[in-house]
Amino acid sequence: MSGLRVRNLTVDIAGRRLLDGVTFAVARSEMVALVGPNGAGKTTCLKSILGLIPCKAEQIEVAGRAFGALAPRERARLAAYLPQARTVAWPLSVRSVVALGRHPHQRESDAAEAARAMRSLEAVGLAGFAERDARTLSGGELALTLLARALVVEAPLLLADEPVASLDLAHQVAVMEHLRAIARAGGSVLTVLHDLSLAARFCDRVLLLDRGRIVASGTPAAVLADRAMDAAYGVDLARGEIEGVPVVVVRTGIRPASAA
């Protein structure tokens, strides 16, 4: 199995333990959702894997290689990152923003890099936006542009942090379909999600993170049925199924901490 392997990942910042012995793997051709309440450590997990924040781990391996031992440029070729923040501050065309994803690779001709950027834009349905000023895009269009930038890296691993946050329903589905297509094409995708229904519909497995620890792991149906979900989110959940896909909805409001 190549892909991503993480064993005993621990993060301590300012005297607080944010991650405590986190262990999991994401196989090739697999899409895994990392879910949990706010403050559980989901973004911290992604950033620590990438080396953006200090951590301790027995193993962080990407595509069969010890990730932390690699030079930054080589790490950037192995793992693409789609962060929460969606901002473009400079007057760049959409194609130029996407082409920035080629920075970790050896410089090609302008024509070759433009062609790669266009292929990525075509893959997300934005070929007609190539010359638009990226600052003029809608939230959904910008989300797809940044996804295209991650695609153009051509990395075996993609880490996506809340890729559908604040998007309308159509753009949420579009982004999730593109992420799943990356996995089906042989990539490994780890994505932070708050929408449990999207996790159930699109992901192969779900990891439930609570207070810095993975408290449930398995198929979407198994994890969404686990009562650890109720405890982690501090609510009572009702469970059901629509067209074979498990769904959960909140049955009651937030419970007192002593009941969680």
ZAVEXRO-550311 format. One line per 3 residues: number of its first residue (from 1); their letters; for each residue x, y, z of C-alpha. Coordinates in nm, 2 decimals. Example, Ala and Ser with C-alpha at 12.3 -4.5 7.8 and 13.67 -1.06 7.14 Angstrom:
1> as> 1.23 -0.45 0.78; 1.37 -0.11 0.71
This chain:
1> msg> 0.00 0.00 0.00; 0.13 0.34 -0.09; -0.05 0.66 -0.02
4> lrv> -0.03 0.81 0.33; 0.07 0.65 0.65; 0.07 0.83 0.98
7> rnl> 0.16 0.66 1.31; 0.15 0.81 1.66; 0.13 1.17 1.55
10> tvd> 0.14 1.41 1.85; 0.13 1.79 1.85; 0.19 2.01 2.16
13> iag> 0.16 2.39 2.12; 0.18 2.65 2.40; 0.15 2.38 2.66
16> rrl> -0.16 2.22 2.51; -0.18 1.88 2.35; -0.37 1.93 2.02
19> ldg> -0.31 1.58 1.88; -0.24 1.27 2.09; -0.10 0.96 1.92
22> vtf> -0.30 0.99 1.60; -0.26 0.68 1.37; -0.42 0.61 1.03
25> ava> -0.36 0.55 0.67; -0.50 0.65 0.33; -0.45 0.40 0.05
28> rse> -0.40 0.47 -0.32; -0.73 0.52 -0.49; -0.90 0.60 -0.16
31> mva> -1.08 0.91 -0.04; -1.10 0.95 0.34; -1.30 1.21 0.54
34> lvg> -1.16 1.36 0.86; -1.46 1.47 1.06; -1.51 1.60 1.42
37> png> -1.63 1.91 1.61; -1.46 2.25 1.60; -1.13 2.24 1.78
40> agk> -1.09 1.86 1.75; -0.76 1.90 1.57; -0.85 1.84 1.21
43> ttc> -0.66 2.13 1.05; -0.38 2.08 1.29; -0.36 1.72 1.16
46> lks> -0.32 1.83 0.80; -0.07 2.10 0.87; 0.14 1.87 1.09
49> ilg> 0.15 1.61 0.82; 0.28 1.87 0.58; 0.54 2.00 0.82
52> lip> 0.37 2.34 0.85; 0.36 2.31 1.23; 0.60 2.12 1.46
55> cka> 0.50 1.77 1.56; 0.63 1.43 1.68; 0.55 1.11 1.50
58> eqi> 0.68 0.76 1.46; 0.59 0.77 1.10; 0.47 1.01 0.83
61> eva> 0.51 0.84 0.50; 0.38 0.95 0.16; 0.41 0.73 -0.15
64> gra> 0.64 0.50 0.04; 0.88 0.77 0.14; 0.96 0.92 0.48
67> fga> 0.80 1.26 0.43; 0.99 1.46 0.70; 1.33 1.36 0.56
70> lap> 1.26 1.51 0.22; 1.36 1.86 0.10; 1.07 2.11 0.10
73> rer> 1.04 2.11 -0.28; 1.03 1.74 -0.30; 0.76 1.73 -0.03
76> arl> 0.56 1.98 -0.23; 0.57 1.74 -0.53; 0.44 1.45 -0.33
79> aay> 0.16 1.63 -0.14; -0.08 1.90 -0.27; -0.26 2.11 -0.02
82> lpq> -0.60 2.28 -0.05; -0.63 2.51 0.25; -0.94 2.66 0.41
85> art> -0.85 3.01 0.31; -0.97 3.11 -0.04; -0.81 3.45 -0.12
88> vaw> -0.62 3.59 -0.42; -0.47 3.92 -0.34; -0.28 3.99 -0.66
91> pls> -0.41 4.08 -1.00; -0.35 3.74 -1.16; -0.54 3.56 -1.42
94> vrs> -0.71 3.24 -1.33; -0.46 3.05 -1.55; -0.16 3.21 -1.37
97> vva> -0.31 3.12 -1.03; -0.34 2.76 -1.14; 0.01 2.76 -1.29
100> lgr> 0.16 2.84 -0.95; 0.10 2.48 -0.86; 0.39 2.39 -1.09
103> hph> 0.64 2.58 -0.87; 0.78 2.26 -0.70; 0.86 2.11 -1.04
106> qre> 1.15 2.18 -1.27; 1.08 2.49 -1.48; 0.92 2.42 -1.82
109> sda> 0.86 2.64 -2.12; 0.58 2.90 -2.08; 0.37 2.71 -2.34
112> aea> 0.41 2.38 -2.16; 0.31 2.53 -1.82; 0.02 2.71 -1.98
115> ara> -0.10 2.38 -2.13; -0.08 2.20 -1.80; -0.28 2.48 -1.63
118> mrs> -0.54 2.47 -1.91; -0.58 2.09 -1.87; -0.64 2.13 -1.50
121> lea> -0.90 2.41 -1.56; -1.07 2.19 -1.82; -1.08 1.91 -1.56
124> vgl> -1.28 2.14 -1.32; -1.49 2.29 -1.59; -1.33 2.64 -1.59
127> agf> -1.15 2.65 -1.92; -1.35 2.95 -2.02; -1.23 3.14 -1.72
130> aer> -0.85 3.12 -1.80; -0.80 3.49 -1.86; -1.04 3.62 -1.60
133> dar> -0.89 3.82 -1.31; -0.90 3.57 -1.02; -1.01 3.84 -0.78
136> tls> -1.34 3.87 -0.97; -1.45 3.51 -0.92; -1.74 3.40 -0.71
139> gge> -1.67 3.18 -0.41; -1.76 2.86 -0.60; -1.55 2.96 -0.90
142> lal> -1.25 3.04 -0.68; -1.29 2.71 -0.50; -1.27 2.53 -0.83
145> tll> -0.97 2.74 -0.94; -0.77 2.65 -0.63; -0.87 2.29 -0.67
148> ara> -0.73 2.31 -1.03; -0.41 2.46 -0.88; -0.38 2.16 -0.65
151> lvv> -0.45 1.92 -0.94; -0.17 2.07 -1.16; 0.08 1.97 -0.89
154> eap> 0.01 1.61 -1.00; 0.10 1.49 -0.65; 0.01 1.14 -0.53
157> lll> -0.15 1.28 -0.22; -0.40 1.56 -0.18; -0.49 1.71 0.15
160> ade> -0.81 1.93 0.14; -0.92 2.13 0.44; -1.30 2.21 0.43
163> pva> -1.30 2.23 0.05; -1.68 2.29 0.03; -1.72 2.54 0.31
166> sld> -1.95 2.83 0.22; -2.03 2.69 -0.12; -2.38 2.64 -0.26
169> lah> -2.51 2.29 -0.31; -2.41 2.26 -0.68; -2.06 2.37 -0.62
172> qva> -2.03 2.14 -0.31; -2.12 1.84 -0.52; -1.89 1.95 -0.81
175> vme> -1.59 1.98 -0.57; -1.66 1.65 -0.41; -1.69 1.48 -0.74
178> hlr> -1.36 1.62 -0.85; -1.19 1.50 -0.53; -1.34 1.15 -0.57
181> aia> -1.22 1.15 -0.94; -0.86 1.22 -0.82; -0.88 0.92 -0.59
184> rag> -1.04 0.69 -0.85; -0.75 0.79 -1.09; -0.50 0.64 -0.84
187> gsv> -0.45 0.93 -0.60; -0.49 0.94 -0.22; -0.73 1.21 -0.08
190> ltv> -0.77 1.31 0.28; -1.03 1.58 0.33; -1.16 1.76 0.63
193> lhd> -1.54 1.79 0.62; -1.82 1.92 0.84; -2.10 1.79 0.62
196> lsl> -2.15 1.43 0.73; -2.39 1.36 0.44; -2.12 1.45 0.19
199> aar> -1.87 1.24 0.37; -2.11 0.94 0.36; -2.19 0.99 -0.01
202> fcd> -1.84 1.05 -0.15; -1.58 0.90 0.08; -1.46 0.55 0.12
205> rvl> -1.38 0.58 0.49; -1.44 0.82 0.77; -1.21 0.91 1.06
208> lld> -1.37 1.08 1.36; -1.14 1.30 1.55; -1.23 1.43 1.90
211> rgr> -1.01 1.62 2.14; -0.70 1.53 1.94; -0.77 1.16 1.92
214> iva> -0.93 0.93 1.66; -1.23 0.78 1.84; -1.39 0.60 1.54
217> sgt> -1.27 0.48 1.20; -1.43 0.28 0.93; -1.68 0.29 0.65
220> paa> -1.91 0.59 0.65; -2.21 0.37 0.75; -2.01 0.22 1.05
223> vla> -1.88 0.56 1.18; -2.20 0.75 1.14; -2.38 0.48 1.33
226> dra> -2.12 0.49 1.61; -2.24 0.66 1.93; -1.90 0.82 1.95
229> mda> -2.04 1.06 1.70; -2.30 1.18 1.95; -2.04 1.22 2.22
232> ayg> -1.80 1.40 2.00; -2.04 1.66 1.87; -2.24 1.69 2.19
235> vdl> -2.58 1.63 2.03; -2.82 1.34 1.99; -2.83 1.23 1.63
238> arg> -3.10 1.05 1.43; -2.98 0.81 1.17; -3.14 0.69 0.85
241> eie> -3.07 0.61 0.49; -3.16 0.77 0.16; -3.11 0.57 -0.16
244> gvp> -2.86 0.35 0.01; -2.65 0.64 0.16; -2.64 0.68 0.54
247> vvv> -2.76 1.02 0.67; -2.76 1.17 1.01; -2.96 1.47 1.14
250> vrt> -2.96 1.64 1.48; -3.25 1.52 1.69; -3.19 1.74 2.00
253> gir> -2.97 2.04 2.08; -2.64 2.06 2.25; -2.63 1.85 2.56
256> pas> -2.46 1.95 2.88; -2.09 1.86 2.89; -2.14 1.61 3.17
259> aa> -2.38 1.42 2.94; -2.14 1.41 2.65
